[in-house]
């Protein structure tokens, strides 16, 4: 049976992202409020400066290249203070931003450039080698490669590429006006799925999708975080560690600071020592993080060397966070962590835990955000009955933030949508009587042991409670003698010198005393140096399954 968000419905304005952020009649902060700070250099950008710089860049695009509505610009760079200016300027000019993982190979980037039809590519000096090769493969000329961050010296071929600041200063720009878009039809972002099940897919997100999600988040985070007030009058400060190339980082960092006025202290990449130093220096109060960073705060001895008392809360998203890890963080640092759930296809937020409910409903990803409807669908295609708190089913969702479809892939779009307009998330959930959702696992990642379903995420949560386990990934492997899949754990030890068969066996036995028979690690424990993960923190089980298959083939030789 379908269920609705418990929040009061909201009015989603029929406007584009740029005007939502910068054409308001009133806001709770002044134009001079700092919204972005570079954690490495200390450079600052205030809201008024962001507004004017984005207009200058947008006008420069029109003057230089005649940028038109709907044309795509790809981004291939780590987090940086220039990225919000270029992003907002592109949106002002009617363009579409398509961010790519800066760790991509040239072939991976070239695929996205070709698939998206990008007209230009934004990158940083340190990524030029890959960017140039990918751009050439996709038919993008060197003079359409835009640099952000550091400039190049003239002797290093810098004249071949344009720094974004030179586009901002293009002459005779005053005649250009903002491009008008249709918020429900025109794309703002073209983000690519992680590709854990094949080639990445272009996810089409309209202005209306993103505006709706910002307004939905405003009903939850907007009441907890403030742009002014606090000890120094400057309001809440966030640490910008979530990648801007991921839709989670786009919304929670880039767009949220521009709209809500929260100061974002930007890190180009996550480093525990640097993160703790920035928290202490800037008195950071809130961080959007993926689970691996929660794990780092819970276990790293680096935390003990810094004053982290300004932190009010962490918000974890992008992958499920276990109750065990939430408790471990609280016991160690007295730092609460709440959760949310979302996908690229939902712009991304579907549900959010209220700040005052993190301990009451630990392990939950919260309640549906406003204007959403959902249902749980069992494996037999029947809807899970209301009131059965232990019943599990795939989560299907509807809402104004639901994407327009996959680029150039109508078959896949139809496959993921139900006849009555719900998006099939591919994630298995259960729901309690208060409306809180609990993520069980990915539908395609459930291990089938003799007909019983085993959720890898559940076993991982338990294993992280072992005093010697630093990280873990669980997958199903085939056991010919049992004619069934069995769970296997790939484990990273805190002290890797303590490894060996005896330690692996000890962990298997420790786990066996804590789970039902069908959840035992019959596939064993394999000790490894690291667990493969996507940039957003999702365990790449496909990689682990490939490792297991190679081990199996080797054993048969």
SVG drawing of the C-alpha trace seen along z (x, -y; Angstrom):
<svg xmlns="http://www.w3.org/2000/svg" viewBox="-2 -46 61 77">
<polyline fill="none" stroke="black" stroke-width="0.4" points="0.0,0.0 1.4,-3.4 2.5,-5.7 3.1,-9.5 5.7,-11.8 4.6,-12.8 5.7,-16.4 3.2,-19.0 3.2,-19.4 5.3,-22.3 5.0,-24.6 7.8,-24.1 8.5,-27.3 8.4,-27.2 11.9,-28.7 15.5,-27.7 18.3,-27.1 20.1,-30.4 17.1,-32.6 16.1,-30.5 19.5,-31.3 20.1,-34.8 16.8,-36.6 15.1,-36.3 13.3,-39.3 14.7,-38.5 17.1,-36.2 18.4,-35.6 21.9,-36.8 23.8,-39.8 25.4,-39.8 28.8,-39.9 28.2,-36.6 31.1,-34.1 29.7,-31.0 32.8,-29.3 36.3,-29.1 39.3,-27.2 40.5,-25.0 44.1,-24.9 44.6,-28.6 42.1,-30.4 40.6,-32.2 37.0,-33.3 34.0,-33.9 30.9,-35.7 27.4,-35.4 27.4,-38.7 30.7,-37.8 29.4,-34.4 26.4,-36.1 28.4,-38.7 31.2,-36.3 28.7,-33.7 27.0,-36.4 30.4,-37.4 31.3,-33.9 27.9,-33.2 28.2,-36.3 31.7,-35.3 30.5,-31.9 27.9,-33.7 30.4,-36.2 33.2,-33.7 31.3,-30.7 27.7,-31.7 26.7,-29.3 23.1,-28.1 20.4,-26.7 20.8,-23.0 24.5,-22.7 26.6,-20.6 29.8,-21.4 31.7,-18.6 33.6,-19.0 36.7,-16.9 38.2,-18.3 38.3,-17.7 36.5,-20.0 37.6,-23.6 36.4,-27.2 36.1,-28.1 33.7,-25.2 30.6,-26.9 31.3,-30.1 31.6,-28.1 28.6,-25.9 26.3,-28.8 27.6,-30.8 26.9,-27.9 23.3,-27.6 22.8,-31.4 23.7,-30.9 21.2,-28.0 23.9,-25.3 24.0,-21.8 26.7,-20.7 27.9,-17.1 30.5,-16.3 32.9,-13.4 35.0,-11.6 38.6,-13.1 40.0,-9.6 38.6,-8.5 41.0,-7.2 41.1,-8.9 38.8,-6.2 36.3,-6.5 36.2,-10.3 36.0,-10.1 32.9,-7.9 31.1,-10.5 32.2,-13.3 30.8,-11.5 27.7,-10.2 26.8,-13.7 27.7,-15.6 29.8,-18.0 31.0,-21.2 33.7,-22.1 35.6,-20.5 36.5,-22.1 39.6,-20.7 42.6,-21.5 46.3,-21.6 47.1,-18.3 44.5,-16.5 45.3,-18.0 47.1,-14.9 44.0,-12.7 41.6,-15.6 43.5,-16.4 43.5,-12.8 39.9,-12.3 38.8,-15.5 40.7,-14.6 39.0,-11.2 35.6,-13.0 36.3,-15.7 36.7,-18.6 39.5,-21.0 42.2,-22.1 40.8,-25.7 37.5,-24.3 39.4,-23.1 38.8,-25.5 41.1,-25.5 40.0,-26.2 42.3,-26.5 45.9,-27.3 47.0,-28.9 49.5,-27.4 52.8,-29.1 53.1,-30.3 56.1,-28.0 54.0,-25.0 51.6,-25.3 49.2,-27.4 48.2,-29.5 46.4,-26.4 43.9,-26.4 41.7,-29.1 41.5,-29.8 38.0,-30.5 39.0,-33.9 39.9,-35.0 36.4,-34.0 34.9,-36.1 36.9,-39.1 35.8,-38.8 35.2,-42.3 31.8,-43.6 29.7,-41.3 27.2,-43.8 24.7,-43.1 24.1,-39.5 21.1,-38.6 20.4,-35.5 19.0,-32.6 15.5,-31.7 14.8,-28.0 11.7,-25.9 12.4,-24.5 10.4,-21.3 11.9,-20.4 15.4,-21.9 18.3,-20.0 20.5,-21.6 22.7,-18.6 23.6,-15.4 25.2,-13.2 26.4,-9.7 25.6,-6.7 28.4,-4.8 28.3,-2.1 28.3,0.8 26.1,2.7 27.7,2.0 28.5,-1.3 27.5,-4.5 24.2,-6.0 23.5,-9.7 20.9,-10.7 18.8,-13.7 18.0,-16.2 15.9,-19.3 16.0,-22.6 12.7,-21.8 14.0,-18.5 16.9,-20.2 14.8,-23.2 12.2,-20.7 14.9,-18.8 16.4,-22.0 13.0,-23.0 12.4,-19.5 15.7,-19.6 14.8,-23.1 12.0,-21.5 14.6,-19.3 18.1,-20.7 16.9,-24.3 15.5,-24.5 18.6,-23.0 21.4,-24.9 21.6,-28.7 23.6,-31.2 24.0,-33.6 24.3,-33.5 26.5,-31.1 29.6,-32.0 31.0,-34.5 27.7,-35.5 28.6,-33.7 26.3,-30.8 27.0,-27.2 30.1,-26.1 30.3,-22.9 33.3,-20.9 33.1,-20.3 34.5,-16.8 31.7,-15.2 32.8,-15.1 31.2,-17.9 31.1,-15.5 28.6,-13.4 25.0,-14.6 25.2,-14.3 28.0,-16.8 26.3,-19.0 23.2,-19.4 24.5,-19.3 27.6,-21.4 27.5,-23.6 23.8,-24.4 23.0,-24.4 25.7,-27.0 24.5,-29.2 20.9,-29.0 21.0,-28.7 24.1,-30.8 26.0,-28.2 29.8,-28.6 31.4,-25.7 35.1,-25.1 36.3,-23.2 38.7,-20.2 40.0,-19.1 40.2,-15.5 39.6,-13.9 42.6,-13.6 41.9,-12.8 44.7,-15.0 43.8,-18.0 40.1,-17.5 40.6,-17.6 42.9,-20.6 40.2,-22.5 37.5,-21.5 39.5,-22.9 40.6,-26.1 37.2,-27.1 35.0,-25.7 33.2,-23.4 29.7,-22.5 28.3,-20.0 29.6,-17.7 27.9,-15.7 29.9,-12.5 29.8,-9.0 30.1,-6.1 33.9,-5.6 34.5,-9.0 32.2,-8.1 34.4,-5.0 37.5,-7.2 36.1,-9.4 35.1,-6.4 38.4,-4.6 41.3,-7.0 43.7,-8.0 44.2,-11.3 41.0,-12.6 42.5,-12.6 45.1,-15.3 42.5,-17.9 39.7,-19.9 36.5,-18.7 34.1,-20.0 32.5,-22.5 31.0,-19.6 27.2,-19.3 26.5,-16.4 27.5,-14.4 25.1,-13.5 25.8,-10.3 24.5,-9.5 25.4,-7.7 25.5,-4.2 23.9,-2.6 25.4,-3.2 25.1,-0.5 23.7,-1.0 27.0,0.5 29.1,-2.2 26.7,-4.9 27.1,-3.7 30.9,-3.4 31.2,-7.0 29.0,-8.2 30.8,-6.2 34.2,-7.5 33.6,-11.2 30.0,-11.8 29.3,-12.9 25.9,-12.1 25.5,-11.0 22.1,-10.9 21.3,-9.4 19.6,-10.2 18.9,-8.1 18.8,-9.0 19.9,-8.2 21.2,-10.1 17.7,-9.6 16.0,-11.5 18.2,-14.6 19.3,-12.9 17.4,-13.1 14.5,-10.7 14.5,-10.5 16.2,-12.3 16.5,-11.6 15.5,-14.5 18.4,-15.8 16.6,-15.0 15.8,-11.5 19.2,-10.1 19.4,-8.1 15.8,-7.2 15.7,-5.5 19.3,-4.5 20.0,-2.7 17.1,-4.4 17.6,-6.7 14.6,-8.7 11.3,-9.6 10.3,-10.6 10.9,-14.3 7.8,-16.4 5.7,-15.8 6.8,-12.2 4.8,-8.9 6.4,-5.5 5.6,-1.8 7.4,1.4 7.1,4.2 7.9,7.8 9.8,10.2 6.5,11.7 5.4,8.3 2.8,7.7 2.9,4.6 4.0,5.1 1.0,4.6 0.9,1.6 1.8,2.3 4.1,5.2 7.4,3.7 9.5,6.7 8.3,7.1 10.8,6.2 10.4,5.0 11.9,3.0 11.3,-0.7 9.4,-2.4 9.1,-6.2 7.3,-9.2 8.0,-12.9 8.8,-16.2 12.6,-15.5 12.3,-12.3 14.6,-12.5 13.4,-12.9 15.0,-9.7 18.4,-8.2 20.0,-10.0 19.7,-8.2 18.3,-5.1 14.5,-5.0 14.5,-1.2 16.4,-1.5 14.2,-4.4 11.0,-2.3 12.6,0.7 13.1,-1.3 9.6,-2.9 6.4,-1.2 3.2,-1.5 1.7,-3.8 4.7,-6.2 6.9,-4.9 10.7,-4.7 12.1,-1.3 15.1,-2.1 16.6,1.4 17.0,1.1 15.3,3.3 13.7,1.6 11.5,2.1 9.4,-0.6 8.4,-1.1 5.1,-2.4 6.5,-5.9 7.3,-6.1 11.1,-5.6 12.8,-3.6 15.5,-1.1 17.7,-0.1 18.3,3.7 20.5,3.9 20.7,3.6 18.2,6.0 20.8,7.3 23.4,7.8 21.4,10.0 23.1,13.4 20.8,16.4 21.8,19.2 19.6,22.3 16.6,20.1 17.3,17.7 18.2,14.1 21.2,12.7 22.0,9.0 25.7,8.2 25.3,4.8 23.9,6.5 26.9,8.8 29.3,5.9 27.7,4.0 28.2,6.8 31.8,7.4 32.7,3.8 31.9,4.4 34.8,6.8 37.6,5.1 40.2,6.0 38.3,5.2 38.9,1.8 36.8,2.3 34.9,5.1 33.1,6.1 30.8,9.1 29.7,10.9 28.2,14.2 30.5,16.8 29.4,20.1 30.0,23.3 29.7,26.3 29.4,28.9 26.4,27.0 25.1,26.0 24.4,22.6 25.9,19.1 27.5,18.6 28.6,15.4 32.3,14.5 33.9,11.5 36.9,9.6 38.4,8.0 40.9,5.2 42.5,5.6 43.4,2.6 46.8,4.2 47.6,6.0 50.6,7.7 48.2,9.8 46.8,11.6 46.9,15.2 44.7,18.2 44.2,18.5 42.9,14.9 40.6,15.4 39.2,18.5 38.8,16.7 36.7,14.0 34.5,16.7 33.9,18.3 33.2,15.0 30.6,14.2 29.0,17.6 28.0,17.0 26.1,13.8 24.0,14.8 21.4,17.3 22.8,20.4 22.1,19.2 24.1,16.0 27.3,17.7 30.4,16.9 30.5,20.3 32.6,18.8 35.3,17.8 37.2,14.6 39.8,13.3 42.2,10.7 43.0,7.9 44.8,4.5 41.7,2.4 38.1,2.7 37.3,1.4 34.9,-1.5 33.3,-4.1 34.1,-7.8 30.8,-8.1 31.7,-5.3 29.7,-2.4 31.5,0.9 32.2,2.2 30.9,5.7 31.3,6.4 35.1,6.0 35.0,8.4 32.9,10.9 35.5,10.8 38.3,11.4 36.3,14.4 35.8,15.8 39.5,15.6 40.3,17.4 37.8,20.1 39.2,20.6 42.7,20.8 41.6,23.4 40.3,25.6 43.6,25.6"/>
</svg>
